[in-house]
Amino acid sequence: MGLTITKEQLAELPIETFEGDIIVIDHPEEVQDACRCLSSYSALGFDTETKPAFKRGQVHKVALIQLSTEEKCYLFRLNKIGYPIELESIMVDPAIKKIGLSLRDDFAAIRKRSLRNPENFIDLQGFVDQFGIEDNSLQKIYAILFGRKISKNQRVSNWEADTLSPAQQVYAAIDAWACLRIYNHLIGKK
């Protein structure tokens, strides 16, 4: 019998908060220091956000790449800084594990900005199977392991806004951080 959680059980759980630092990178001169810091880690949580399209045929490029350690989450605003070589270098670095969820869409979005293939990514959707977890949404996996829910209120907000609201920043940070936290928990790291 695999581990699973119902929508009703999920609704009862307290909402998770991110207590770490959120660093928004929206100027090219901020990229190098952020990437230098991130390059010193062997594993990072990963996610992307794209402005939702509400018209048929409308497509937006990925606006945000989130990379998180246990203590800090960097939000790279690609709509403002492009896809800098330092960030791309982390994405293709085989020595740094990047942990995300449902990566196929993220990779397709990144391919619109780069020809280099992302390397050493772990997709939690398949990874959690070996631990008996049947659910494969981030919200449900996290709830099963930690007894808290991740709010999805900001999912369809404008990720290309001039300034990301505090709520958008927290939402984006939690998604990447939660991926790393799940992975570290499952492999026995604390």
Disulfide bonds with the S-S distance in Angstrom:
none
